Amino acid sequence: MARFDWLRDADRPFLFNLVFWAMTAILTSGLAQWVVTGAATPLHVLFGADLVLLAALWPALPWSRARGRLWVAPLFLAATILLGMTGSRETHLPLILLAVANLAFLYGMRVATAILSCVVVGSVFVPPLLGSTIANGIVQATAMAVFSAFVLGMAASTLEARRRREEAQGLLERIRELAVAEERARMAAEMHDSVGHHLTVIKMGLENAERFRERRPDAAWGEVRQAKELTVEALADARRWVRALRPLALDGRVGGAALERLAASFDGTGISVSFEVRGEERRLEADTELVLYRVLQEGLTNALRHAKAEHVHGTLTFGDSQVALVVSDDGTGRDDRSRGGFGLSSLADRARALGGTLAGGNRPGGGFELRAELPLSGVRA
C-alpha cells in the first residue's frame, strides 16, 4: 500500500481512525507530564516505546483478509494490553476494543467475542497483581463490557455493510455480463441478416453461373461479376462487425481517447469521420463509458450502412452535471414513416437505466443526428 493510502482505506472505519489518534494523543500527553514532572520510571520508558510501536502498527493494520499481513492484528492487541501493564489503567481500554474490533473484521465475530471475554475476565484480576484493588478491577471490567457492546455492535454493522456491498458488486458484475450477452446476441442476429444475406445471394449466383456456363456464357459471367461485387460488400460487412466486437479500451485507451480511436477505425470505409472533445474531460464509470461507446459505434455503422453519408462528426461534451455525445452525418436521414430502424431501442433502454436519454432524428439541414445525454453522478475523483 502506498504511503498514506491507509487514510483512504474503505475497509477501515473513519471513526476508528479518529478514536485511535485521539487516545494516542491523550496517552502521549500523560507520558509527557511524567517526564516534565520527573516522575518517569523505567516502566514509563517501556510505556513510551509501546506507544511508538502502536503508532507504527496502526497504518499497517489490515481490515480485510484480502490485505494480508494478518500477523499485525495479534501483535497490535498485545501492544494495547501491554499499555495497561506499563503505565495506563482504564485510559487504554478504547485501544484494546479497537484491537478486538479489528480481529472481528479479520476473523469474525465469534473469535472477537471470545478474545474480548478473556480480556474482560483478565481485567478483573490483573489490577490486584499491579498493586490496585479487586474493586478497581471490577469497575474496569464493567466499563470494558459496556464499551465492548458498542464496539462489537459497530463492527457487526460494518461487516454486514461490507457483505452487502460485496453482494451488490457481484450483482453489478452479473448485470454487466448479461448486458454484454444481450449485446452480442443482437449483433449476432444483425450479422446473420447482413453477411448471411450476402452469402446466400452469392451462392445462388454461382449456381446460376454453373448452369449457364455452356448455353449462356455471357449470363454466367454476369452472375460471376455480381457475386464478386457481393463478396466485396460481405467482406466490408464482416470487417465492420470485427470492429464492433473490439473491446472498449482500444489499445489501453478509455474515455474520449477510446471514442476517438473508434472514430479513426472507420478510416478507409468510404466516409470521412471527425471527432472532438469539449469541456474538461473526467473519468467516467464503466457503464456510462460503454453506452457512449456503443452510441458512437451505432451512429458510425448506421451512417455507413444506411444513410449513404460522406462525413460523420462526433462531439463529446462534458458539462457540470452531465456528459453528452452527439453523432451527426450528412446522409439521407431516416424515413419519417419508418418505425424503429437504426437499431437504437436497446441503446435507449440502457441510457434510461443510467438516468440519461438517447434521441435521434433528421437534421434540419439534412442528414441524421444521434444525441445521448448521461448524468455525471458516476464520475470518479
C-alpha positions as MATLAB code, in Angstrom:
seq = 'MARFDWLRDADRPFLFNLVFWAMTAILTSGLAQWVVTGAATPLHVLFGADLVLLAALWPALPWSRARGRLWVAPLFLAATILLGMTGSRETHLPLILLAVANLAFLYGMRVATAILSCVVVGSVFVPPLLGSTIANGIVQATAMAVFSAFVLGMAASTLEARRRREEAQGLLERIRELAVAEERARMAAEMHDSVGHHLTVIKMGLENAERFRERRPDAAWGEVRQAKELTVEALADARRWVRALRPLALDGRVGGAALERLAASFDGTGISVSFEVRGEERRLEADTELVLYRVLQEGLTNALRHAKAEHVHGTLTFGDSQVALVVSDDGTGRDDRSRGGFGLSSLADRARALGGTLAGGNRPGGGFELRAELPLSGVRA';
ca = [
       0.000    0.000    0.000;
       1.398    3.402   -0.994;
       2.320    5.984    1.603;
      -0.739    7.444    3.424;
      -3.130    5.297    1.335;
      -4.339    3.762    4.601;
      -6.053    7.086    5.356;
      -8.384    6.403    2.400;
      -8.837    2.696    3.159;
     -12.557    1.990    2.604;
     -12.354   -1.067    4.885;
     -11.071    0.971    7.864;
     -13.930    2.881    9.584;
     -13.168    6.587    9.888;
     -14.411    6.661   13.498;
     -11.791    4.046   14.428;
      -9.079    6.276   12.971;
     -10.397    9.188   14.987;
     -10.572    7.234   18.259;
      -7.105    5.759   17.842;
      -5.309    9.034   17.246;
      -7.312   10.824   19.948;
      -6.389    8.150   22.525;
      -2.777    8.152   21.340;
      -2.634   11.924   21.852;
      -4.114   11.604   25.354;
      -1.664    8.858   26.371;
       1.266   10.792   24.881;
       0.331   13.911   26.855;
       0.232   11.822   30.053;
       3.674   10.425   29.278;
       4.985   13.935   28.632;
       3.623   15.046   32.007;
       5.511   12.245   33.765;
       8.716   13.302   32.044;
       8.257   17.011   32.835;
       7.475   16.414   36.495;
      10.391   13.991   36.871;
       8.075   11.156   37.856;
       9.089    8.942   34.930;
      10.359    5.455   35.745;
      11.918    2.699   33.605;
       8.393    1.306   33.315;
       7.292    4.563   31.734;
      10.104    4.248   29.189;
       8.626    0.878   28.196;
       5.220    2.574   28.063;
       6.557    5.189   25.633;
       8.175    2.545   23.446;
       4.870    0.677   23.380;
       3.074    3.844   22.241;
       5.567    4.275   19.403;
       5.034    0.622   18.409;
       1.251    1.115   18.320;
       1.569    4.242   16.189;
       3.755    2.292   13.745;
       1.439   -0.729   13.650;
      -1.808    1.207   13.121;
      -1.196    2.195    9.445;
      -0.128   -1.386    8.666;
      -3.122   -2.931   10.434;
      -5.289   -4.776    7.847;
      -9.083   -4.521    7.995;
      -9.733   -7.174    5.379;
      -8.248  -10.623    4.954;
      -7.510   -9.764    1.348;
      -4.970   -7.184    2.512;
      -2.663   -9.808    4.044;
      -0.337   -9.009    6.986;
      -2.696  -10.832    9.380;
       0.145  -11.186   11.901;
      -0.117   -7.461   12.656;
      -3.540   -7.895   14.346;
      -2.497  -10.094   17.328;
       0.675   -8.027   17.760;
      -1.419   -4.858   17.914;
      -3.729   -6.429   20.526;
      -0.745   -7.500   22.654;
       0.705   -3.985   22.462;
      -2.581   -2.417   23.645;
      -2.779   -4.813   26.602;
       0.842   -4.004   27.479;
      -0.107   -0.341   27.853;
      -2.186   -1.221   30.895;
       0.732   -3.056   32.460;
       3.294   -0.320   31.922;
       1.547    2.864   32.993;
      -2.040    3.208   31.806;
      -5.064    1.926   33.631;
      -8.557    2.492   32.201;
      -7.385    5.055   29.630;
      -6.070    2.432   27.219;
      -9.337    0.423   27.130;
     -10.629    2.033   23.879;
      -7.434    0.910   22.147;
      -7.986   -2.667   23.306;
     -11.537   -2.501   21.951;
     -10.229   -1.244   18.610;
      -7.831   -4.192   18.505;
     -10.661   -6.636   19.216;
     -12.884   -4.977   16.603;
     -10.040   -5.416   14.126;
      -9.955   -9.142   14.947;
     -13.716   -9.253   14.266;
     -13.093   -7.780   10.812;
     -10.398  -10.342   10.073;
     -11.580  -13.493   11.846;
     -15.283  -12.978   12.537;
     -17.495  -12.015   15.465;
     -17.139  -15.315   17.328;
     -13.370  -15.069   17.582;
     -13.559  -11.401   18.605;
     -16.202  -12.093   21.263;
     -14.180  -14.980   22.713;
     -10.997  -12.892   22.897;
     -12.829   -9.926   24.370;
     -14.439  -12.144   27.034;
     -10.978  -13.316   28.084;
      -9.746   -9.704   28.234;
     -12.751   -8.651   30.346;
     -12.217  -11.518   32.802;
      -8.493  -10.775   32.911;
      -9.146   -7.102   33.647;
     -10.794   -8.151   36.917;
      -7.734   -9.993   38.233;
      -4.831   -8.117   36.652;
      -5.218   -4.827   38.652;
      -4.617   -6.527   42.038;
      -1.407   -8.003   40.609;
      -0.283   -4.484   39.720;
      -0.949   -3.034   43.154;
      -4.586   -1.992   42.739;
      -7.712   -3.494   44.294;
     -10.191   -6.087   43.107;
     -12.865   -3.369   43.208;
     -10.931   -1.343   40.640;
     -10.672   -4.463   38.543;
     -14.430   -4.972   38.640;
     -15.034   -1.341   37.672;
     -12.566   -1.668   34.818;
     -14.178   -4.899   33.612;
     -17.647   -3.334   33.754;
     -16.515   -0.323   31.731;
     -14.906   -2.601   29.187;
     -18.064   -4.720   28.903;
     -20.147   -1.604   28.193;
     -17.708   -0.330   25.586;
     -17.463   -3.836   24.139;
     -21.157   -3.987   23.331;
     -20.885   -0.686   21.466;
     -17.721   -1.544   19.546;
     -18.778   -5.067   18.611;
     -22.151   -3.732   17.500;
     -20.406   -1.220   15.256;
     -18.119   -3.942   13.940;
     -21.091   -6.210   13.205;
     -22.888   -3.402   11.359;
     -19.787   -2.564    9.344;
     -19.213   -6.209    8.451;
     -22.839   -6.530    7.334;
     -22.492   -3.374    5.226;
     -19.304   -4.775    3.707;
     -21.044   -8.065    2.913;
     -23.928   -6.261    1.238;
     -21.504   -4.112   -0.725;
     -19.689   -7.199   -1.990;
     -23.030   -8.781   -2.936;
     -24.022   -5.608   -4.780;
     -20.713   -5.589   -6.645;
     -21.256   -9.221   -7.596;
     -24.748   -8.433   -8.876;
     -23.403   -5.464  -10.814;
     -20.810   -7.664  -12.492;
     -23.557  -10.166  -13.329;
     -25.698   -7.395  -14.833;
     -22.763   -6.268  -16.941;
     -22.213   -9.831  -18.154;
     -25.891  -10.119  -19.086;
     -25.745   -6.775  -20.895;
     -22.734   -7.968  -22.874;
     -24.513  -11.247  -23.696;
     -27.603   -9.342  -24.831;
     -25.497   -7.026  -26.976;
     -23.697   -9.960  -28.578;
     -26.985  -11.733  -29.292;
     -28.330   -8.600  -31.004;
     -25.144   -8.188  -33.010;
     -25.164  -11.871  -33.978;
     -28.710  -11.507  -35.320;
     -27.760   -8.421  -37.325;
     -24.611  -10.133  -38.599;
     -26.722  -13.093  -39.720;
     -29.087  -10.762  -41.570;
     -26.326   -8.804  -43.335;
     -23.449  -11.193  -44.024;
     -25.755  -14.205  -44.244;
     -27.880  -12.489  -46.872;
     -24.851  -11.664  -48.996;
     -23.509  -15.199  -48.813;
     -26.901  -16.653  -49.772;
     -27.146  -14.429  -52.860;
     -23.530  -15.221  -53.804;
     -24.248  -18.950  -53.572;
     -27.332  -18.653  -55.780;
     -25.445  -16.520  -58.321;
     -22.591  -19.017  -58.580;
     -25.070  -21.859  -59.019;
     -26.702  -19.926  -61.870;
     -23.300  -19.292  -63.408;
     -22.591  -23.003  -63.266;
     -25.847  -23.765  -65.110;
     -25.311  -21.033  -67.734;
     -21.624  -21.655  -68.408;
     -22.200  -23.577  -71.659;
     -25.566  -22.410  -73.037;
     -25.396  -18.739  -71.943;
     -21.761  -17.831  -71.139;
     -22.453  -14.079  -71.065;
     -25.130  -14.557  -68.404;
     -22.787  -16.854  -66.468;
     -20.054  -14.218  -66.395;
     -22.642  -11.638  -65.329;
     -23.541  -13.819  -62.375;
     -19.849  -14.192  -61.502;
     -19.312  -10.404  -61.625;
     -22.336   -9.842  -59.377;
     -21.071  -12.493  -56.953;
     -17.701  -10.739  -56.891;
     -19.316   -7.397  -56.036;
     -21.407   -9.005  -53.312;
     -18.272  -10.652  -51.923;
     -16.666   -7.222  -51.532;
     -19.765   -5.984  -49.698;
     -19.854   -9.074  -47.470;
     -16.163   -8.619  -46.632;
     -16.760   -4.970  -45.732;
     -19.670   -6.022  -43.512;
     -17.519   -8.648  -41.791;
     -14.799   -6.079  -41.107;
     -17.351   -3.700  -39.585;
     -18.545   -6.409  -37.224;
     -14.981   -7.210  -36.211;
     -14.574   -3.540  -35.265;
     -17.854   -3.641  -33.358;
     -16.697   -6.609  -31.297;
     -13.431   -4.984  -30.252;
     -13.146   -4.146  -26.529;
     -13.967   -0.732  -25.115;
     -10.407    0.100  -24.074;
      -8.815    0.051  -27.529;
      -5.058   -0.393  -27.149;
      -5.347    0.610  -23.488;
      -7.451    3.710  -24.212;
     -10.586    4.762  -22.340;
     -12.938    7.735  -22.347;
     -12.519   10.269  -25.106;
      -9.372    8.535  -26.370;
     -11.287    5.262  -26.896;
     -14.070    7.065  -28.752;
     -11.566    8.936  -30.897;
      -9.849    5.647  -31.673;
     -13.178    4.098  -32.644;
     -13.888    7.003  -34.995;
     -10.429    6.625  -36.553;
     -11.032    2.886  -37.081;
     -13.629    3.771  -39.749;
     -10.977    5.327  -41.985;
     -10.911    3.573  -45.319;
     -14.581    2.641  -45.263;
     -15.613    5.344  -47.725;
     -16.759    8.004  -45.219;
     -14.828   10.790  -43.525;
     -15.043   10.744  -39.731;
     -14.059   13.514  -37.311;
     -14.277   13.590  -33.519;
     -13.694   16.183  -30.801;
     -13.934   16.508  -27.004;
     -15.246   19.708  -25.425;
     -15.028   20.761  -21.792;
     -12.853   19.375  -19.017;
     -12.721   15.627  -19.533;
     -13.294   13.463  -16.466;
     -13.040    9.744  -15.916;
     -16.411    8.013  -16.249;
     -17.921    4.911  -14.729;
     -17.605    1.822  -16.924;
     -21.368    1.620  -17.625;
     -21.552    5.246  -18.756;
     -18.466    4.883  -20.906;
     -19.769    1.708  -22.536;
     -23.094    3.321  -23.506;
     -21.272    6.296  -25.058;
     -19.012    3.928  -26.951;
     -21.962    1.937  -28.290;
     -23.816    5.110  -29.289;
     -20.859    6.325  -31.365;
     -20.426    2.852  -32.794;
     -24.111    2.676  -33.750;
     -24.048    6.149  -35.289;
     -20.966    5.388  -37.400;
     -22.186    1.972  -38.506;
     -25.636    3.223  -39.495;
     -24.190    6.214  -41.353;
     -22.062    3.784  -43.320;
     -24.675    1.098  -43.941;
     -27.924    3.023  -44.356;
     -27.512    6.788  -44.615;
     -25.166    6.947  -47.646;
     -23.246    9.619  -45.759;
     -19.932   11.116  -46.830;
     -18.996   12.644  -43.492;
     -19.775   11.872  -39.838;
     -18.863   14.140  -36.930;
     -18.859   13.142  -33.254;
     -18.713   15.562  -30.321;
     -18.249   14.532  -26.686;
     -19.110   17.419  -24.336;
     -18.501   17.435  -20.570;
     -20.817   19.737  -18.631;
     -21.249   20.414  -14.931;
     -23.682   17.573  -14.294;
     -23.829   15.549  -17.492;
     -21.865   14.318  -20.469;
     -23.336   14.499  -23.968;
     -22.356   12.689  -27.155;
     -23.680   13.931  -30.495;
     -23.117   11.923  -33.682;
     -24.272   13.664  -36.876;
     -23.928   12.774  -40.542;
     -24.703   14.368  -43.911;
     -26.569   11.366  -45.299;
     -30.111   10.852  -46.469;
     -31.586   10.799  -42.988;
     -34.335    8.472  -41.862;
     -37.734    7.993  -43.437;
     -40.264    9.700  -41.141;
     -42.646    6.811  -41.740;
     -40.056    4.330  -40.512;
     -40.739    2.826  -37.117;
     -37.657    1.750  -35.283;
     -34.758    1.274  -37.633;
     -31.184    2.224  -36.808;
     -31.312   -0.413  -34.006;
     -31.455    2.230  -31.251;
     -34.136    0.831  -28.971;
     -31.784   -1.248  -26.826;
     -29.329    1.644  -26.513;
     -32.176    3.958  -25.452;
     -33.147    1.472  -22.736;
     -29.574    1.320  -21.469;
     -29.321    5.123  -21.428;
     -32.569    5.386  -19.420;
     -31.271    2.772  -16.967;
     -28.369    5.132  -16.196;
     -30.717    8.103  -15.748;
     -29.989    9.585  -19.175;
     -31.638    9.952  -22.566;
     -30.973    8.930  -26.140;
     -32.702   10.663  -29.040;
     -32.266   10.515  -32.782;
     -33.809   12.378  -35.675;
     -33.267   14.061  -39.010;
     -31.315   17.331  -39.017;
     -32.919   20.490  -40.455;
     -30.131   20.855  -42.986;
     -30.157   17.201  -43.969;
     -28.660   14.088  -42.510;
     -29.278   12.355  -39.223;
     -28.268   13.244  -35.658;
     -27.974   10.939  -32.654;
     -27.712   12.538  -29.203;
     -27.020   10.791  -25.880;
     -27.037   12.652  -22.558;
     -25.932   10.841  -19.405;
     -25.555   12.142  -15.840;
     -22.127   12.584  -14.320;
     -23.208   11.237  -10.933;
     -20.966    8.213  -11.613;
     -17.797   10.299  -12.060;
     -14.867    9.051  -10.013;
     -12.482   11.519   -8.463;
];
